[in-house]
Amino acid sequence: MSQPFQFKQFTVHQDKTAMKVGTDGVLLGAWSSLHKSPKTILDVGSGTGLIALMLAQRSNADIIDAVELDNRAYEQTVENFERSNWADRLFCYRSSFQGFAKEMAESGQRYDLIVSNPPFYTDSFETQDKSRNKARFTTSLSFKELIAGVGNLLSSSGLFATIIPSKEEDTFIQLSIDHRFFLSRVCRVKGSKTSKVKRSLLEFSLQKTTRVEEELVIEHSRHNYTKKYKELTRGFYLRF
């Protein structure tokens, strides 16, 4: 059984989910911009609920919704939400994002900030674990479906933030441009100074702004973390 992951202000239980607490989720939850003081936030594909919990800690948003397709991951998210200090602001829907986006768009619901740590592996790498496949593989939610759904739910001044493999960056940006998004921020993440860029944190807006690009190195050496990474995640990790 997987042990709970203890953060400074909340605990993430992860015994029911295929995907555990990982660096990608923590990066997105810490990096997503709150400078526009969003009142409504949506986490697409909540998994354990980690990113929504981080945004609940960081923000004063009235509504923080999450949507999760896998039943056990949904149960895990609800459990973690209910045990947190922000249970009154957190709510998870069990649904595909495609169905959720269509229903919410028709009802007029819009979100000021949408975040997603989306599935990004292709069919050829799929495993026998169906829950893990849902969390990791694009067959459950393609980039195009994600971006189209976000386009239907994002408020006119809202922001959309995601984290993807760096090799998918150009493809994802082009798909977003096709759906009338503008890239406003990019952070390219490297494990160490000498390693290749592994992940791209991307932020999009429906309004054109000056693009900000940066690089983040996580470690100088094994478990010797950089100042920039510590500053970004200090509000969450116990060791910082």
C-alpha positions as CSV (number, residue, x, y, z in Angstrom):
1,M,0.0,0.0,0.0
2,S,1.3,3.5,-0.9
3,Q,2.0,5.7,2.1
4,P,0.3,9.1,2.3
5,F,2.4,12.1,1.1
6,Q,2.7,14.7,3.7
7,F,2.9,18.4,2.7
8,K,3.2,21.4,5.0
9,Q,-0.6,22.1,5.1
10,F,-2.2,19.0,3.8
11,T,-1.8,15.2,3.3
12,V,-2.3,13.4,0.0
13,H,-3.5,9.8,0.4
14,Q,-2.6,7.8,-2.7
15,D,-3.4,4.2,-2.0
16,K,-6.4,4.1,-4.5
17,T,-4.8,5.8,-7.5
18,A,-2.7,4.5,-10.4
19,M,-0.7,7.7,-10.5
20,K,1.1,8.9,-7.3
21,V,2.3,12.2,-6.2
22,G,5.1,13.3,-8.5
23,T,7.3,16.2,-9.4
24,D,5.1,17.2,-12.4
25,G,2.0,17.8,-10.4
26,V,3.9,19.7,-7.7
27,L,5.6,21.9,-10.4
28,L,2.3,22.8,-12.0
29,G,0.5,23.5,-8.7
30,A,3.3,25.8,-7.6
31,W,4.0,27.5,-11.0
32,S,0.4,28.3,-12.1
33,S,-0.1,32.0,-11.9
34,L,-2.6,33.5,-9.5
35,H,-1.8,37.1,-10.3
36,K,-5.3,37.7,-11.6
37,S,-6.9,36.4,-8.4
38,P,-9.1,33.8,-10.0
39,K,-12.5,33.2,-8.3
40,T,-13.1,29.9,-10.1
41,I,-10.5,27.2,-10.8
42,L,-10.7,23.9,-12.6
43,D,-8.2,20.9,-12.4
44,V,-8.7,18.6,-15.3
45,G,-7.8,15.0,-14.4
46,S,-7.3,15.4,-10.7
47,G,-5.7,12.0,-9.9
48,T,-5.1,12.4,-6.1
49,G,-6.4,16.0,-6.0
50,L,-2.9,17.3,-5.4
51,I,-2.9,20.3,-7.8
52,A,-6.3,21.5,-6.7
53,L,-5.2,21.2,-3.1
54,M,-2.1,23.3,-3.8
55,L,-4.2,25.9,-5.5
56,A,-6.6,25.9,-2.6
57,Q,-3.7,26.6,-0.3
58,R,-2.3,29.4,-2.6
59,S,-5.5,31.2,-3.5
60,N,-8.7,32.7,-2.2
61,A,-10.8,31.2,-5.1
62,D,-14.5,30.7,-4.1
63,I,-14.8,27.6,-6.3
64,I,-12.1,25.0,-7.0
65,D,-13.5,22.2,-9.1
66,A,-11.8,19.0,-10.3
67,V,-12.9,16.4,-12.9
68,E,-11.7,12.8,-12.9
69,L,-12.7,9.9,-15.1
70,D,-11.3,6.9,-13.2
71,N,-13.6,5.9,-10.3
72,R,-10.9,5.0,-7.8
73,A,-9.0,8.2,-8.5
74,Y,-12.2,10.1,-8.1
75,E,-12.8,8.5,-4.7
76,Q,-9.2,9.4,-3.7
77,T,-9.6,13.0,-4.8
78,V,-12.9,13.3,-2.8
79,E,-11.2,11.7,0.3
80,N,-8.3,14.1,0.1
81,F,-10.5,17.1,-0.4
82,E,-12.7,16.2,2.5
83,R,-9.7,15.8,4.8
84,S,-8.2,19.2,3.9
85,N,-8.7,22.6,5.4
86,W,-10.4,23.8,2.3
87,A,-13.2,21.2,1.9
88,D,-15.9,23.9,1.6
89,R,-14.2,25.2,-1.6
90,L,-13.2,21.9,-3.3
91,F,-15.5,19.7,-5.4
92,C,-14.8,16.8,-7.7
93,Y,-16.9,15.6,-10.6
94,R,-16.7,12.0,-11.9
95,S,-16.8,12.4,-15.6
96,S,-14.8,12.4,-18.8
97,F,-13.5,15.9,-19.5
98,Q,-15.1,15.8,-22.9
99,G,-18.6,15.3,-21.3
100,F,-17.9,17.6,-18.4
101,A,-16.8,20.4,-20.7
102,K,-19.9,20.1,-22.9
103,E,-22.3,20.1,-20.0
104,M,-20.6,23.0,-18.2
105,A,-20.3,25.1,-21.3
106,E,-24.0,24.7,-22.0
107,S,-24.8,25.8,-18.4
108,G,-22.7,28.9,-18.8
109,Q,-20.0,27.9,-16.3
110,R,-16.6,29.6,-16.9
111,Y,-13.3,29.3,-15.0
112,D,-10.7,32.0,-14.5
113,L,-7.9,29.4,-14.2
114,I,-7.8,25.9,-15.7
115,V,-4.9,23.6,-15.0
116,S,-4.1,20.1,-16.2
117,N,-1.3,17.6,-15.9
118,P,-2.7,15.6,-18.9
119,P,-2.0,12.1,-20.1
120,F,0.7,12.2,-22.7
121,Y,1.8,8.7,-23.7
122,T,0.7,7.1,-27.0
123,D,-1.0,3.7,-27.4
124,S,2.2,1.8,-28.2
125,F,3.3,2.2,-24.6
126,E,0.0,1.1,-22.9
127,T,0.1,-1.4,-20.1
128,Q,-2.3,-4.0,-18.7
129,D,-3.3,-1.6,-15.9
130,K,-6.4,0.2,-17.2
131,S,-6.5,2.8,-14.4
132,R,-2.8,3.7,-15.2
133,N,-3.6,3.9,-18.9
134,K,-6.4,6.4,-18.2
135,A,-4.0,8.6,-16.2
136,R,-1.0,8.3,-18.5
137,F,-2.2,7.7,-22.1
138,T,-3.7,10.1,-24.6
139,T,-6.4,7.6,-25.7
140,S,-8.5,8.8,-22.7
141,L,-8.0,12.5,-23.4
142,S,-6.0,13.8,-26.4
143,F,-4.3,17.1,-26.4
144,K,-6.8,18.4,-29.0
145,E,-9.8,17.3,-26.9
146,L,-8.2,19.0,-23.8
147,I,-7.5,22.3,-25.6
148,A,-11.0,22.3,-27.2
149,G,-12.7,21.7,-23.8
150,V,-10.6,24.4,-22.2
151,G,-11.5,26.8,-24.9
152,N,-15.2,26.3,-24.1
153,L,-14.8,26.8,-20.4
154,L,-12.1,29.5,-19.9
155,S,-13.3,33.0,-19.0
156,S,-12.4,35.8,-21.4
157,S,-9.5,37.0,-19.1
158,G,-8.7,33.5,-17.8
159,L,-5.5,31.5,-17.9
160,F,-4.8,27.9,-18.8
161,A,-1.7,26.2,-17.4
162,T,-0.3,22.7,-18.2
163,I,2.8,20.6,-18.0
164,I,3.9,18.3,-20.9
165,P,7.0,16.5,-22.1
166,S,9.3,19.0,-23.8
167,K,9.2,17.0,-27.1
168,E,5.5,17.7,-27.3
169,E,5.9,21.4,-26.8
170,D,5.7,22.6,-30.4
171,T,2.7,20.3,-31.2
172,F,0.8,21.5,-28.1
173,I,1.5,25.1,-28.8
174,Q,0.3,24.8,-32.4
175,L,-2.9,23.1,-31.4
176,S,-3.5,25.9,-28.9
177,I,-2.9,28.5,-31.5
178,D,-5.4,26.7,-33.8
179,H,-8.0,27.1,-31.0
180,R,-7.2,30.9,-30.7
181,F,-5.0,30.7,-27.6
182,F,-1.9,32.8,-27.1
183,L,1.1,31.5,-25.3
184,S,2.0,33.8,-22.4
185,R,4.5,31.9,-20.3
186,V,6.9,29.0,-20.8
187,C,9.2,27.4,-18.2
188,R,11.4,24.6,-19.5
189,V,12.4,22.2,-16.7
190,K,15.7,20.2,-16.5
191,G,16.6,17.7,-13.9
192,S,20.1,19.0,-13.6
193,K,22.2,21.8,-15.3
194,T,23.8,19.3,-17.8
195,S,20.7,17.2,-18.5
196,K,18.2,17.8,-21.4
197,V,15.0,19.7,-20.9
198,K,12.4,17.1,-19.8
199,R,9.2,19.1,-19.2
200,S,7.6,22.3,-20.4
201,L,5.3,24.3,-18.2
202,L,3.0,26.3,-20.5
203,E,0.5,29.1,-19.8
204,F,-2.0,30.3,-22.3
205,S,-4.5,33.2,-22.5
206,L,-7.2,34.2,-24.9
207,Q,-5.6,37.7,-24.9
208,K,-2.3,38.4,-26.5
209,T,0.5,39.4,-24.1
210,T,4.2,39.6,-24.0
211,R,5.6,36.1,-23.8
212,V,7.8,35.3,-20.8
213,E,10.3,32.4,-21.1
214,E,12.4,30.9,-18.4
215,E,14.3,27.7,-17.4
216,L,14.2,25.8,-14.2
217,V,16.9,23.4,-13.0
218,I,15.7,21.1,-10.2
219,E,18.9,19.7,-8.7
220,H,22.6,20.5,-8.6
221,S,23.2,16.8,-7.7
222,R,21.1,14.0,-6.2
223,H,18.8,15.6,-3.5
224,N,20.8,18.8,-3.6
225,Y,18.1,21.1,-4.9
226,T,18.6,24.5,-6.6
227,K,17.6,27.7,-4.9
228,K,15.0,28.4,-7.6
229,Y,13.3,25.0,-7.2
230,K,13.3,25.5,-3.4
231,E,11.7,28.9,-3.7
232,L,9.0,27.7,-6.0
233,T,8.0,24.7,-3.8
234,R,8.9,26.0,-0.3
235,G,5.2,26.4,0.6
236,F,4.6,22.7,0.2
237,Y,7.6,20.4,0.8
238,L,8.4,19.6,4.4
239,R,12.2,19.4,3.6
240,F,12.3,23.0,2.4
